[in-house]
Amino acid sequence: EKLDQLYRVESQASTQELSRWANDSAQPRRSLATWYLARAELRAGRREAARRAYTKLREDHFQLPALAEGLFEFAQLEMEERHFDEALAILQDAAAIHPRSVWQERISLLTARAHYQARQFDKAGQTFEQVANASPRLRRDSLFNASLAWLQQNDRDRFLADTKDLASTGASEDTRGDLLLEEGMTQAAQGNSK
């Protein structure tokens, strides 16, 4: 991590040391070196080299919960490329190594977002609801997002239920107004004359 911090501030950082560690099967920190190598490659704008390093990280059989953050970064990269199924599989791998709760929440939120962007609105709504029920800190935003997913899914009952739950959390008038506006725009896009 310290080496990565140094590389971050250098304009032309060398990844030679990280690369050597990442390829040394006797190196006990091999997976960590692979993660930071991927991160350095991404910072340098070498997306394909970063993807190869992240893929290697994912293929290594590790159980270090801290590496969930590296898999999270890989999933974000895949989502930017609109590879949603791959991103979802990576996020599933990240959750399976039981990261700290803060990373588990971030993984769940990104999973819901990936489902939403892949137009899998039912799965997105369910995942956003799970986050809302598991995290009081994220409840309001997750219920808002779940409501949007149900709206896209055309599930009016679940939309209204989550909207009601959102109102009970003390959501502002602006938030409720945004949901009404989204509902109207969705209905208009579907050809509903109301």
SESE-335276 format. One record per residue (C-alpha): residue number from 0; residue in one letter; x, y, z. Coordinates in nm, 3 decimals, always signed. Layout:
N
(NUM, "a", (X, Y, Z));
...
//
This chain:
194
(0, "e", (+0.000, +0.000, +0.000));
(1, "k", (+0.285, +0.239, +0.082));
(2, "l", (+0.453, +0.159, -0.249));
(3, "d", (+0.126, +0.228, -0.429));
(4, "q", (+0.103, +0.565, -0.253));
(5, "l", (+0.450, +0.651, -0.380));
(6, "y", (+0.363, +0.539, -0.733));
(7, "r", (+0.049, +0.750, -0.724));
(8, "v", (+0.245, +1.075, -0.680));
(9, "e", (+0.516, +0.994, -0.936));
(10, "s", (+0.456, +1.114, -1.289));
(11, "q", (+0.633, +0.816, -1.451));
(12, "a", (+0.617, +0.541, -1.189));
(13, "s", (+0.787, +0.212, -1.268));
(14, "t", (+0.583, -0.100, -1.202));
(15, "q", (+0.885, -0.327, -1.235));
(16, "e", (+0.901, -0.422, -0.866));
(17, "l", (+0.528, -0.494, -0.843));
(18, "s", (+0.544, -0.695, -1.162));
(19, "r", (+0.832, -0.903, -1.028));
(20, "w", (+0.646, -0.975, -0.703));
(21, "a", (+0.322, -1.053, -0.887));
(22, "n", (+0.499, -1.315, -1.099));
(23, "d", (+0.699, -1.474, -0.817));
(24, "s", (+0.514, -1.786, -0.699));
(25, "a", (+0.723, -1.789, -0.380));
(26, "q", (+0.618, -1.434, -0.289));
(27, "p", (+0.370, -1.447, +0.002));
(28, "r", (+0.220, -1.110, -0.098));
(29, "r", (+0.177, -1.208, -0.463));
(30, "s", (-0.195, -1.135, -0.475));
(31, "l", (-0.149, -0.794, -0.314));
(32, "a", (+0.127, -0.710, -0.564));
(33, "t", (-0.101, -0.818, -0.849));
(34, "w", (-0.378, -0.592, -0.722));
(35, "y", (-0.152, -0.289, -0.690));
(36, "l", (+0.003, -0.363, -1.029));
(37, "a", (-0.346, -0.360, -1.182));
(38, "r", (-0.422, -0.033, -1.007));
(39, "a", (-0.094, +0.124, -1.131));
(40, "e", (-0.162, +0.010, -1.487));
(41, "l", (-0.511, +0.159, -1.474));
(42, "r", (-0.375, +0.490, -1.343));
(43, "a", (-0.125, +0.495, -1.630));
(44, "g", (-0.410, +0.453, -1.879));
(45, "r", (-0.316, +0.099, -1.979));
(46, "r", (-0.663, -0.051, -1.943));
(47, "e", (-0.584, -0.383, -2.112));
(48, "a", (-0.276, -0.439, -1.896));
(49, "a", (-0.486, -0.351, -1.591));
(50, "r", (-0.758, -0.595, -1.704));
(51, "r", (-0.498, -0.873, -1.740));
(52, "a", (-0.363, -0.805, -1.390));
(53, "y", (-0.712, -0.791, -1.238));
(54, "t", (-0.800, -1.116, -1.418));
(55, "k", (-0.490, -1.278, -1.270));
(56, "l", (-0.589, -1.150, -0.926));
(57, "r", (-0.933, -1.302, -0.967));
(58, "e", (-0.793, -1.635, -1.086));
(59, "d", (-0.554, -1.664, -0.790));
(60, "h", (-0.704, -1.871, -0.514));
(61, "f", (-0.690, -1.636, -0.220));
(62, "q", (-0.895, -1.577, +0.089));
(63, "l", (-0.764, -1.238, +0.197));
(64, "p", (-1.072, -1.019, +0.260));
(65, "a", (-0.876, -0.702, +0.179));
(66, "l", (-0.855, -0.815, -0.183));
(67, "a", (-1.230, -0.763, -0.221));
(68, "e", (-1.145, -0.399, -0.286));
(69, "g", (-0.933, -0.502, -0.585));
(70, "l", (-1.215, -0.715, -0.722));
(71, "f", (-1.450, -0.421, -0.668));
(72, "e", (-1.219, -0.206, -0.882));
(73, "f", (-1.216, -0.478, -1.149));
(74, "a", (-1.596, -0.490, -1.150));
(75, "q", (-1.608, -0.113, -1.194));
(76, "l", (-1.374, -0.142, -1.491));
(77, "e", (-1.596, -0.408, -1.647));
(78, "m", (-1.905, -0.194, -1.590));
(79, "e", (-1.739, +0.099, -1.766));
(80, "e", (-1.697, -0.133, -2.064));
(81, "r", (-2.063, -0.238, -2.029));
(82, "h", (-1.968, -0.600, -1.947));
(83, "f", (-2.238, -0.630, -1.684));
(84, "d", (-2.252, -1.010, -1.656));
(85, "e", (-1.877, -1.024, -1.601));
(86, "a", (-1.897, -0.743, -1.345));
(87, "l", (-2.171, -0.929, -1.157));
(88, "a", (-1.963, -1.249, -1.150));
(89, "i", (-1.662, -1.056, -1.017));
(90, "l", (-1.875, -0.893, -0.747));
(91, "q", (-2.003, -1.234, -0.646));
(92, "d", (-1.641, -1.350, -0.606));
(93, "a", (-1.563, -1.039, -0.400));
(94, "a", (-1.857, -1.101, -0.165));
(95, "a", (-1.756, -1.466, -0.125));
(96, "i", (-1.430, -1.375, +0.051));
(97, "h", (-1.624, -1.202, +0.331));
(98, "p", (-1.482, -0.849, +0.325));
(99, "r", (-1.532, -0.594, +0.602));
(100, "s", (-1.890, -0.474, +0.631));
(101, "v", (-1.819, -0.140, +0.466));
(102, "w", (-1.690, -0.321, +0.156));
(103, "q", (-1.975, -0.570, +0.167));
(104, "e", (-2.217, -0.276, +0.146));
(105, "r", (-2.026, -0.120, -0.144));
(106, "i", (-2.021, -0.455, -0.325));
(107, "s", (-2.397, -0.493, -0.276));
(108, "l", (-2.464, -0.141, -0.404));
(109, "l", (-2.247, -0.193, -0.711));
(110, "t", (-2.421, -0.526, -0.771));
(111, "a", (-2.758, -0.352, -0.765));
(112, "r", (-2.627, -0.080, -0.997));
(113, "a", (-2.491, -0.342, -1.239));
(114, "h", (-2.830, -0.516, -1.247));
(115, "y", (-3.000, -0.182, -1.311));
(116, "q", (-2.763, -0.086, -1.593));
(117, "a", (-2.806, -0.435, -1.743));
(118, "r", (-3.181, -0.363, -1.737));
(119, "q", (-3.241, -0.646, -1.489));
(120, "f", (-3.473, -0.424, -1.290));
(121, "d", (-3.628, -0.696, -1.074));
(122, "k", (-3.286, -0.808, -0.946));
(123, "a", (-3.179, -0.446, -0.902));
(124, "g", (-3.488, -0.368, -0.696));
(125, "q", (-3.441, -0.674, -0.477));
(126, "t", (-3.073, -0.597, -0.417));
(127, "f", (-3.139, -0.231, -0.338));
(128, "e", (-3.407, -0.342, -0.089));
(129, "q", (-3.160, -0.584, +0.074));
(130, "v", (-2.911, -0.302, +0.117));
(131, "a", (-3.184, -0.077, +0.258));
(132, "n", (-3.280, -0.341, +0.513));
(133, "a", (-2.920, -0.420, +0.610));
(134, "s", (-2.782, -0.069, +0.642));
(135, "p", (-2.964, +0.216, +0.819));
(136, "r", (-2.701, +0.455, +0.681));
(137, "l", (-2.786, +0.362, +0.321));
(138, "r", (-3.158, +0.301, +0.371));
(139, "r", (-3.294, +0.621, +0.219));
(140, "d", (-3.081, +0.615, -0.100));
(141, "s", (-3.132, +0.242, -0.146));
(142, "l", (-3.510, +0.271, -0.113));
(143, "f", (-3.508, +0.553, -0.366));
(144, "n", (-3.310, +0.339, -0.610));
(145, "a", (-3.529, +0.035, -0.544));
(146, "s", (-3.835, +0.248, -0.621));
(147, "l", (-3.681, +0.350, -0.953));
(148, "a", (-3.605, -0.013, -1.037));
(149, "w", (-3.964, -0.121, -0.961));
(150, "l", (-4.088, +0.167, -1.169));
(151, "q", (-3.880, +0.045, -1.465));
(152, "q", (-3.999, -0.310, -1.401));
(153, "n", (-4.361, -0.187, -1.415));
(154, "d", (-4.423, -0.327, -1.067));
(155, "r", (-4.649, -0.054, -0.932));
(156, "d", (-4.722, -0.232, -0.602));
(157, "r", (-4.355, -0.263, -0.507));
(158, "f", (-4.289, +0.090, -0.631));
(159, "l", (-4.561, +0.225, -0.402));
(160, "a", (-4.443, +0.009, -0.108));
(161, "d", (-4.085, +0.133, -0.135));
(162, "t", (-4.200, +0.490, -0.190));
(163, "k", (-4.410, +0.463, +0.129));
(164, "d", (-4.110, +0.320, +0.318));
(165, "l", (-3.898, +0.603, +0.183));
(166, "a", (-4.148, +0.860, +0.308));
(167, "s", (-4.139, +0.699, +0.654));
(168, "t", (-3.761, +0.755, +0.669));
(169, "g", (-3.819, +1.129, +0.661));
(170, "a", (-3.732, +1.177, +0.295));
(171, "s", (-3.758, +1.536, +0.183));
(172, "e", (-4.034, +1.676, -0.034));
(173, "d", (-3.774, +1.710, -0.312));
(174, "t", (-3.701, +1.336, -0.297));
(175, "r", (-4.068, +1.246, -0.314));
(176, "g", (-4.113, +1.498, -0.595));
(177, "d", (-3.823, +1.342, -0.784));
(178, "l", (-3.991, +1.003, -0.761));
(179, "l", (-4.320, +1.144, -0.888));
(180, "l", (-4.136, +1.307, -1.177));
(181, "e", (-3.958, +0.978, -1.256));
(182, "e", (-4.292, +0.797, -1.245));
(183, "g", (-4.444, +1.046, -1.490));
(184, "m", (-4.147, +1.028, -1.727));
(185, "t", (-4.151, +0.647, -1.720));
(186, "q", (-4.523, +0.641, -1.792));
(187, "a", (-4.476, +0.890, -2.076));
(188, "a", (-4.196, +0.679, -2.226));
(189, "q", (-4.430, +0.379, -2.212));
(190, "g", (-4.696, +0.573, -2.403));
(191, "n", (-4.929, +0.621, -2.108));
(192, "s", (-5.143, +0.926, -2.185));
(193, "k", (-5.182, +1.017, -1.816));
//
